[in-house]
Amino acid sequence: MADHGTPHFHNQPGVARVRIGAKEFMCTGALPPFDHPHIFIDMGDSDDVICPYCSTHYVYDASLARGACEPPECAFPDKVSA
């Protein structure tokens, strides 16, 4: 996982759902150069949310560490090859 104050996730693989260990995070859509504006999403009291840009369905999973996700390749990397 990238060393960000707020966890960042993407859906480059195009999976139907990304389980994440955080209720507040950034969605990047896909990896650069195909990313959308990196937006802050807060689930609030809900356990799931759909990104308004890319329609990725994020589901909070309390069993995952903060910043972790399933599938693990949806964690935004420290360095991205463009």
C-alpha positions as semicolon CSV with decimal commas, in nm:
position;residue;x (nm);y (nm);z (nm)
1;M;0,000;0,000;0,000
2;A;0,117;0,347;-0,077
3;D;0,236;0,565;0,209
4;H;-0,051;0,817;0,197
5;G;-0,233;0,972;0,493
6;T;-0,556;0,862;0,327
7;P;-0,565;0,518;0,163
8;H;-0,591;0,527;-0,217
9;F;-0,761;0,257;-0,423
10;H;-0,823;0,195;-0,793
11;N;-1,011;-0,057;-1,005
12;Q;-0,766;-0,117;-1,288
13;P;-0,862;-0,489;-1,295
14;G;-1,231;-0,398;-1,349
15;V;-1,369;-0,614;-1,068
16;A;-1,734;-0,592;-0,966
17;R;-1,654;-0,501;-0,604
18;V;-1,348;-0,391;-0,404
19;R;-1,348;-0,473;-0,032
20;I;-1,149;-0,217;0,167
21;G;-1,035;-0,168;0,526
22;A;-1,123;0,201;0,546
23;K;-1,440;0,409;0,536
24;E;-1,255;0,722;0,424
25;F;-1,035;0,689;0,116
26;M;-0,940;0,821;-0,226
27;C;-1,060;0,660;-0,548
28;T;-0,842;0,705;-0,856
29;G;-1,053;0,495;-1,093
30;A;-0,769;0,325;-1,278
31;L;-0,394;0,363;-1,287
32;P;-0,241;0,665;-1,465
33;P;-0,272;0,770;-1,738
34;F;-0,629;0,634;-1,734
35;D;-0,720;0,760;-1,386
36;H;-1,001;1,002;-1,305
37;P;-0,966;1,295;-1,063
38;H;-0,854;1,148;-0,730
39;I;-1,159;1,205;-0,513
40;F;-1,207;1,170;-0,139
41;I;-1,493;0,937;-0,048
42;D;-1,640;0,906;0,302
43;M;-1,883;0,616;0,360
44;G;-2,018;0,772;0,678
45;D;-2,255;0,528;0,850
46;S;-2,285;0,307;0,543
47;D;-2,072;0,000;0,473
48;D;-2,055;0,054;0,099
49;V;-2,039;0,328;-0,161
50;I;-2,022;0,365;-0,539
51;C;-1,767;0,606;-0,687
52;P;-1,954;0,877;-0,883
53;Y;-1,679;0,887;-1,150
54;C;-1,599;0,523;-1,227
55;S;-1,891;0,339;-1,061
56;T;-1,658;0,113;-0,862
57;H;-1,850;-0,047;-0,575
58;Y;-1,644;-0,023;-0,256
59;V;-1,745;-0,233;0,045
60;Y;-1,605;-0,178;0,394
61;D;-1,459;-0,494;0,551
62;A;-1,360;-0,450;0,918
63;S;-1,143;-0,764;0,900
64;L;-0,901;-0,586;0,662
65;A;-0,627;-0,357;0,792
66;R;-0,669;0,014;0,720
67;G;-0,542;0,067;0,367
68;A;-0,571;-0,301;0,273
69;C;-0,808;-0,428;0,008
70;E;-0,935;-0,736;-0,171
71;P;-0,829;-0,789;-0,440
72;P;-0,490;-0,662;-0,315
73;E;-0,388;-0,531;-0,659
74;C;-0,649;-0,253;-0,618
75;A;-0,428;-0,072;-0,364
76;F;-0,276;0,235;-0,527
77;P;0,102;0,178;-0,550
78;D;0,373;0,416;-0,426
79;K;0,513;0,461;-0,776
80;V;0,318;0,418;-1,096
81;S;0,481;0,363;-1,433
82;A;0,319;0,590;-1,687
